[in-house]
Structure formats: structure tokens, C-alpha cells
Amino acid sequence: MDRLFRALRPFIRRVTQHAGVVLGLAVLATALGGYGASQLSLDTNIANLVPEDYESVQALNTLQRTVGGERDMAVAITSPSFEANKQFAEALIPEALSLRRTGDTSETYLTRVEYKREVEFLKDNALYFASDQELRQVEGFLDDQIAEAKRARQDANPFYFELEEGEADTTETTKDGEALEGVYDRLVGTRYPVSDDSTTMVLRFYPSGSNTNIGYIEDLYADTRALVDRMDPASYHPEMQVVLAGRLYRQLAEVNTIWGDVAGSFGAGVGTVLLVVVLYFLYKAYRVRSGPGVDGRGLFWELVRAPVMGLVIGGPLFMSLAWTGGAAALLFGELNLMTSTLGLVLFGLGIDFGIHFYARYAEERADGHAVVDAVERTFVSTGQAIAVGAFTTAGALYVLVAADFKGFSEFGAIAGTGVLFALLAMTVVMPALLALLERTRLLGLRGGAGLEAREATHRRYAAARPVVVGGLVAVLGALVLAPRVDFQYDFGALEPEYTEYEQRDQYVDRVSTGGDGDRRNPAYVVADSAAEVPAIVEAVREKMRSDTTSPTILAVESLQERFPLHDTSQAAKLRRIAQIRKTATENRYLRDESTDALERLRRAAQPRAPIPLDQVPRSLRKQFTTKEGELGQFVMIYPSVGLSDGRKSIAFARDVGTITTDDGTTYHAGSTSLVAADMLMLLQREAPWMILGTFVIVALLMLLNFRSLRWAGLALVPLGVGLLWMLLAMEVFGLRVNFYNMVVFPAILGIGNDAGVHMVHRYREEGPGSLWTVLRSTGEHVTMGTLTTMVGFGGLLLSFHPGLNSMGTLAVLGLGTTLLAAVAFLPALWQWLEDRGNVPHDVGTEEE
């Protein structure tokens, strides 16, 4: 590395001599990169962090191509008049279903709507459309009623029966009654989706496009809003309100809120970083010029130069961010939840390079060197240390590119590229800018009166042994407690509440979901033909029967089961309905009973002949129809567990992700939840290897640079010790690892090594007995650099998003512990080695 930088001396001289040309090229590249960065979009769907060749992702893509989106757009129509709401809904539905995206004539936005149900027809024929599981619940209910009647003939509620105290246990009776109520509500429901007071009606539209295409969702809501406004709801009723909501709107609100959140965090972080850095250098320059006294005039002129200082530090850095944004647009076209935070990270890291370069340049000017010479000497010495740190950081981050988990791979690709761009900006663009500003005398530096002259201060590092011993005790504590650091599996705890969405969703919540309240987030198995569906259903049922220890499947549903298509299945269902009808009407214990539950059941058991397909209610047919109009080509599998718990989500994915029928045919279920489960399993599998690989690359690059095992080991001390201290602090303060902040570990490995590199480079350059000099110069710069990187990550602490906030918390903690190890533990270790006469022999041989 030293030979390379000495060979580049003519190049850096030309940079300073042709500063205008260099800056012109940099500005042009910034304009191009900035344009590319402006085209970036944000994808908040964590399911998209899984590679496209995964079976769960391919199954989800198949589902969206054939059936459409899983999530709905809800339209809540509210006014005091039910009739006015109904008239508006019936006018809106055909217009909404015919809406097309501008420039897209291939398909409409929406495929179907849940609205009116043919209640009378369903009341007469409900059992014909019941699934096998629901028929078993009906039969169980009748058996319980017979048993109850044997014990006592008494009246009961429609679906809930309570015997007098002292009678037999009624738990099972209650459960069967509630289950039957759910079956009836699911099959029949209400004629219109209205609230109890009939003042709110909710239409649920299902999209034809992807749930993850934010541009599509934005256009859908914008065009629907425009349609509603054109229809003038007030003309139907003066108090009518039409609110667009639904799960799709939550995704849209999430994107918009996170963009604003990241932008606000970036603004706060950048402003704070620049202010701290400028004040730091102004203070040092003022102290040198004014001495120990107070010089009001000197302070005034330093404040006047403050904008120039901000330009020197911030200008090249903003350029590198624009270049990185352009590269991200070329590589990926969009950001995910993890890469969306990189602006803050790269700003904090890049300014670290700028602090080291400018501080050393000012020292060289203070020693009386001319501009060109000062730039050259800074480039060869500190520039080399910056380059080592940058290459090590970039190399460590590029290791992540090998990961299948896109949270790692895309973060590594963009961050690694951003680090190299920051290196280029700070070691090439900054020298050109310094030379230009020196010519115009705007910077105010001059030979012999720079930032501060270096002092040959030979002072011991006090309390070296206690610091070393205390640090090693903390390391041992970390090794013992680190395995106890827990992983956060609860997805819900990492999701924020979106106020705007919650406000809109209040209107939707006024309308009950009926018997479908326990059937949410189904996984879909799409078959090649409807003939394959019964075998898939049977395979799922067999899995339900065999899994008695940790069941995750609530129910499986298909059109063929709800509506038998063949003579054999039709006859079998009719025989079963006939037996239920006979039991409900002729059984000696039930024939005289006239409860609402039995009367509904007797009416629902009327079918005596197959029902033609064209008589099946459209509301039933449509939910089993593909976008191409194919009936009964897929199966829906409902989970019995809450999928917001990552462990339960993984268990459900393992149960239904791959379905194998008796003939050996394999099918894969698709849903966003299954892809998210794959993402979590992928993260857990790859994270340890990515962290290990990152550390190995850092260690190898350190060894390659220093060409000494001992010096490379000393440079790694702050990183290794700091990470262990971080794990200890996590356990002490109860911090948990999650799929957001997991990416911080390899990031800290790449970034946290920088402090050790600079400290070791300067110590080798100064020689034994220079600890205090190293701490007063490089130590201060390392501290400022790391603090600015912490402030960069710290912007995430302002985030309302718990996942992003946890990234900021862990990064600030990790960088803080590595800094403490660099400026406290490492010098103490050096002092201890000096006292023992055990300093490596090549100390003091660094080239100036």
C-alpha cells in the first residue's frame, strides 16, 4: 500500500494543479448520480428480501398472476341513509371495476368486489355449499343437541347453550354452538356489508396487480379517489363521506411515512454532524490563532469562515452520496427497508474520512508546508490510512453480496460502493477543493499558522494496567453472557402504528367480518387444472390429521368441496345433507324443538337435487375464480396460529409450504406470509456466516496492509474487544437482535475497524513514547470521526419505526464500544507493552 501511494504522488500533484478541471468533472458526475438517485423508489415489503428463485416467491408470483393480490382496497361509504349508501355503492362498483391504469390497456386495476349476497338463496341451500369440515361441525352440533335433550328439554339460544349449575359439563356444547354460528355466518352472512346501525357500508375490492408495487397502489388509490370525487357523494346525501382504506392503503401509508421518517432523520443527522465538525475545527483553529486568551475579532473571523469549512467537509461528501444513489439506481432500481437508511450511514462514515484528511492537511500547513506539498504529504500518510480503512470496510461489506438475503446483499453492494466513492471524494475531490479555496484565500490556512502544530509530548498513559485488566474482565463477561442475547421473533413488535391508516380503518371496523374473523392470511396452492384440486385438499387434510402435537392449519377450502362438480361428489353430499335433515326434523329428541338454531339448520338442509353452476351465487363463485375466469383451480389453507410470531410463521410455512399428493406430485403454497417466513429462516441461516466472513476479510486485509501479524492483531483489538463489549451491554440492557438490526453486525465489522487502523498507523509513524501525541492528534480525529458516524446512525433513533430505531440503537452502541476500545483500551495495552519492552520492532518506520 505504501508503494502504491508513493507512486500516486505525481497524480495528486496534478489534482491540486488542475483543481478546476477535477471539480468540474466531479460536479458533472454528481448531476448524473443525483438524477439516478431521484428515480429510486422504496419497497417496504420484507417478503421481497428473498431471492426470486425461491419456491415460496415463485408460488407467490404465480398466485398474483392467476388470482391477483391477497390484500384488499376497502371503500367505506357512510351517511345517515342506508338507501343513499346503497345507491352510491351500486353506481360506484361497475365504474371502479372498469378503471384502468393510464397507458395500460391489458387489464383493469380490480378483479372483484365483495358486496351484495343472495341471502335468501343461501339460507335455503347453505349446507350444499358447506365444506366437509363444516358439515362435521353441523353433525357434531346435532349430536350434542340430542345429548342435551336427553338430559333436559329446555330452551336455548341459537348457538350458545348454558345448562343450570350442577348439570354436566357444557364446554364442548358451547364450542360446537359457537362453531356452528361461525359456519352459518360464513355461508350466509348478511345481505349487505353494513354496520349494526346501517349507517356505514364497506366494499372490498381485490386488485389484479402486485401488492408490492407501490406505484401501482398509488395510482389505484389516486384514480379511485378521482372517480369518487367525480361521482359527487354529496349529491346522494349531503352528509355522505367516502373513505378509501384497506390493507393496501396500509402499505401505501407505510412507504410514505418511512420516506418522510428517513428524510427527517437524514436532515437531523446531517445537520448535527456538519455543525459538530465545523465547530470542532473552528475551535481548534481559534485556539491556535488566539492562544489561551479571548480574541473577539479572531472569533468573529472564524465564524465568518464557517460556511467555507462546511463546504470543504460537506461538499465532497454530498457528491459521493449522489454517486452512490446513482449506482444504487443502476444496480437495483429501488431501496428496501435496510438500504433506505444508507444515506445516514454513508454520511457519517464518509465525513470520518474527511475529518482525518482535513485535520492532517491543516497540521502539515501548520508545519510550514506549501499547499501542494501539504496535500501530497497528507495523501501519502493519512490518505494511506484512510484508504486502508476504506478498502477494509468496503471489502467487508462486499462479502455480504454473496448472501441470498437481499437485506444483506443489497446493503453490502450499495454500502461498499458508497465507501469507495467517499474515499475517492475525500482523497481526490477534497484536495482539489482545498487547493482552489487556498488560492482564493477563503480557507484562511497558511504555513506556520494552521490548525495546530504537532507537539512531541512524552507522557505515560496513566492507569494502563487497571484499564487492560478491567477491559479483559468485561471481555470474559461478554463471552459468558453473549449466548443469552435473544432474537426478536415478534413481527408485530417491530411494526409501528400508522396514524392515518388507523384513522381510516376505523370506518372499516364498523362493519363486522362475520364468521370469517378467524380465517385470515390464507396460503394459496394454485394447480394446473381444477381436476388436481381434490388430491391437494386431501394431502392437506392428511397433514392436519397427522399433526397432533403442534398443529398450524385451521382449515382447507376449495370450490370443489363447497360446490361439488361431479355426479359422484354431488350424490355423496346430497346423501349427507339428507341425513342431517332427517336428524333435525325426525329425531324424537329434536323434532319438537323450535329454536332459531334448529330452524335455520332445517332450512339450510333443503337441497334434494344438484344445483346448476349458473345458479350458484356470484359472491361464492367469484372468490374461487382466477383473473382469466377459470373456476376451482386453487386451494386456500387457513392458519390456526398468529403469523405475526416468527416462530409460528415458520412452523406454518414448514407445514404448508410444500404439499405432496399421494401420486407424488409436489405443489408449493404462495402467500406473503410464507415468503416472510422464508426470509426469516434465510436470515438466521446466513447471518452467522456473513458475520464470520466479514471478520475474516477484515483480518486478511489488515494483515495484507501491515504485513505483520502483531500489528494487524493490534489494529483488530478495538474491533474485537468493542464488539464483545457491545454484546455484554445488549444483555445487560435487554436489547434483542431482530431481522432489521442483524445487518448492523457486519456493518460494524466493516466500519468499526477504521479507528484501529488510524491509531496503529500513527503510532508506527511516531514511535515509542508517543502515546499522548497519538491520542492528542489521531485520537481526537478518530473520536470525532466515530462520533459523526454514530450521529449518522443515530438519526435512526428519531425514527418512529421500531425496526429502524433498533438499527440505530445497536449501531450507536457498537460504534461507541469500538471507539472506547480504540482510545482507552488500545493505548493502555500499548503502554503495558512499552513498559515490558515488548513493542514490535518496526515501530517508527512509517513513511512520511
Beta strands, then each sheet from edge to edge (+ up, - down):
strand 1: 41-43
strand 2: 73-78
strand 3: 110-114
strand 4: 200-207
strand 5: 241-245
strand 6: 334-336
strand 7: 523-526
strand 8: 553-558
strand 9: 634-639
strand 10: 658-660
strand 11: 666-668
sheet 1: 1+ 6+
sheet 2: 3+ 4- 2+ 5-
sheet 3: 7+ 9- 8+
sheet 4: 10+ 11-
end
